Amino acid sequence: MVTVTDEMVEAYQRDGVVLIRGLWADWVEMLRAGVARNMANPTNQMPTLKPGEPGYFFDDYCNWTRVPEFAAVIRQSQAAEVAARLMRSETVQLFHDHVLVKEPGTTKPTPWHTDGPYYFVEGRQTVSFWSPLDPVREASLRCVAGSHLWEKDVLPTRWAAETNFYPGEDDYMPVPDPEAEGMRILEWEMAPGDAVAFNFRTLHGARGNLATTRRRAFSLRLVGDDARYVQRPGPTSPPFPGHGMRPGERLREDWFPRLHPRAI
């Protein structure tokens, strides 16, 4: 059982990120099997490396309805209850799953970014769980403490093309350089099944994988009571075509099931 203390909730609210040791410690083998199934048959694979860049970075999302291992972990683990505590939310809805695998020798870092501007949902009550399925030291997730409270969203970009995701870049703040600007960066050495929980607006990134072993990671994105659909100035990522929602509406529960109180 995972215990979420009041101190952990306070840290999450203050910093926009907290470490949850052992969130999926009992589910590692199942998640590894799900990742293998996903990699053998990707559906929404995203370009992450330019031609000629070394290594292999697999990035795919929105597969829980066709990968039974992911569905089982989402339904049966403590993730929804932990998310409810961290977000201080009565309800929790599933937004989407995400798999990221960096093979050995993939030197390209995951660029600094925030997830929120890519999504069509806004609200203070959001959480992503990022969990390695292999031990990580240098290739762990890195998060900038307190960045979820910044007044402006960080400009979303396309990682491979290095172009802006939407028009109207004045609506966003430029992507900062946290190390050069002396920002407080939180990162941890992690065991398989540990999870970093972070807000959708928290600035984060990761180093390349210079180890001799692959780094598999499973992410789960969840939203709470105040999350509402928002229309962006262009196609979002994930896009979810044909969803039919209007600005200000809660996410439709037939596509984004309620997990807490447990309903599926």
Secondary structure, 3 states (H helix, E strand, C coil): CCCCCHHHHHHHHHHCEEEECCCCHHHHHHHHHHHHHHHHCCCCCCCCCCCCCCCCEEEEECCCCCCHHHHHHHHHCCHHHHHHHHHCCCCEEEEEEEEEEECCCECCCEEEECCHHHCCEECCCEEEEEEECCCECCCCEEEECCHHHCCCCECCECCCCCCECCCCHHHCECCCCCCCCCCCEECCCECCCCEEEECCCCCEEECCECCCCCEEEEEEEEECCCCEECCCCCCCCCCCCCCCCCCCCCCCCCCCCEEECCCC
